[in-house]
Amino acid sequence: MEQSQNKSKGTGRTKHPAVYCLTLGLFAGLIWGLLRWLTVAMNLTKVPQAFLADPFIKRERLDTVAWHCVGLALFVVMSILAAYLYWLILGKLKGPWPGLLFGAAWWGLLFLWIGPMTGAVPAFKEIGLGSIFTECSIYLLWGLFIGYSFAFEFHKESAREPKSPNGDQAGRSGDPQPA
């Protein structure tokens, strides 16, 4: 019960990791899924928004607003699962590097192995360099967001923040700062 108390109450304890992973995955999926939707709309990638549904639905049907929304929802679900996997596999590691490697592993898994094998993603040779760099960048940032958010919450990464002149961490004192 004490572990589920929030840091903002002054106890110094965080949410339970399972609850935090659900929230983290939801926001990671929404933020980076919407960014991915923007890259699809701007034709920066040839991979459709609903590529996770591509093995089950004809590709021609995936280019509708309804399937774009389904693609975003599937990305959110994938992000929630990824947050739980990060907690189980890399949850004890600190810093930004595990998150970057986690994002790179997901990109490799989806774009080099499972994606082409199931037909969700075109073959690596056919996808084009623009799509490769765009998707890789999104997945690296997505993994960094998940990994560093988890580390910041559970490993006192806030201790890395610069100190203010009065010795407190910048922006972390209990009193409101003047604007």
N, C-alpha and C positions, 0 to 999 in steps of 0.2 A: 504494500500500500504506500509506504513512504517513497519507494522508488518511482512511483507514478506521479509524484508531485513535480510541479514545473519549476524550472530554474528561476523564473521571474518572481516567485514567492520568497526568494531569499534563502532557500534551503540548500542550494548548490547541487541538487539532484536533478536528473533529467527524466524524461518520459521513459517508459519501458521500450527497449529496442524494437519489439514487434509492432508497437503502436507507431513509433517513429518511422519505421520502414514503410508502413502503409501511407503515412502522410508524405514522406519523402518521395516515394514512388509515384504517388498521385501528382505532385507538383512537378517532378522531373518529367513525367509523361506529358503533362499539359504544356509546360514551357518549351521543351525541346521538340515535342510533337507539333506544336503550332509553328515553331521555327522551321521545322522540316516541311510543313504544309506550305509555308511561304517560299521555300526553295523549290518545291514542286510547281507552285503557281508561277514562279519566275523562270521556269524551265532551266534551272541550274542542275537538275538531276533527271535522268531518264527513268528512275525507279518510281513507280506510282505510290501515292500516299497510302493506299491500302495494300501494300505489297505483302503484308502478313496474311492477307486473305487470298492472295493470288493463286495458291495451289488449289483452292476450292471453288473459285469463281472465274469466269472467263475474263481475261484482261481487258477486253473492250468495254465491259460493263463497269470496270473499276473507276472510270473517269467521270463519275457523276458526283454531285454534292453529297448525296446520301452515303456513297461508298467512301468519300473523303472523310466524312464524320465517323464512319465505322473504322477507317484506318487510324484516325486519331484515338478512338476508344481502344483499339487493339494495341497501339503504342503505349497508352497509359497502363493497360494491363501488363504488357511486357515490362514496363518500367517498375511497376510494383513488384513483380516477380524478381526483377533484377536487384531491387533494393534488398529484398529478403536474401537473395543469393550472396550479395555483397556482405551482409551482416554475418551469414554463416561461414563464408569462405575467407573474406578479407577484413572482417570487422575489427580485429585486434591491431591492424596496421595503422600507422599514423601518417599524416601528411598528404599531399596531393598526388604523389606518384602512383600509389595503388589504384586510385580512381581513374587516372589516365590509362593505366594498363588494363583495367577492367573494361573501359570503353573500347579500347583497341581490340580486346578479346571478343567482345560482342560484335564489333564490326567484322572482324575476321570470321567469326562463326556464321553471321548472317550473309555476308557478301562473298566469302570465299569457299564455304563448305555447305552449310544447310540450304541457304538461299538458292544457289545454282542447281543443287541436287534436286530440290523440290519444284523448281521452276518459279519460285517467288521473285527471284532476282535474275536478270539476264546474266549470261556468262561473263566472267571478268574481262575477257577480250572484247566483248560487245558493248560493255557498259559505257566506255569512254572515260577519259581522264577527268573531265569536268565533274561527272557524276561520282567518280571515285574520290576525288578530293573533297567534294561537298559532303558526301555521306560520311567519309572518314572524320572530317572536322566536326560534324554534328555529333557523331558517336564519341569522339574524344571529349568534347565539352560535356556531353550528357554523362559520361562516366566520371569525369572530374566533378561535376555537380553532385552526383550521388556519393562518391567516395569522400570528397572533402566535406560535404555537409555532415556525413556520418562521423567523420573524424573530429570535426569541429564540435559536434554535440557530445560525443562520448570520450574524447581524449584530451580535453582541455586545450584545444588548438587556439583558443582565445588568448592563451598565455603568450603567443607569438606577437600579439598586437603591440604596437608601440605604447610606451608609458607617457602619460601626460606630465607636465612640470610638477604637479603636486604628488607624484608617485603612483597615482591610480592609473589603471589602464584607460586609454583615451576612449571617452564615451561610455565607460562602464561604471562610473560613480553612481551612488544612489540618488544624488540631487540632480534635478534637471539643469541643463546647461543653458545659459542665455543664448538667444538667436543672434 
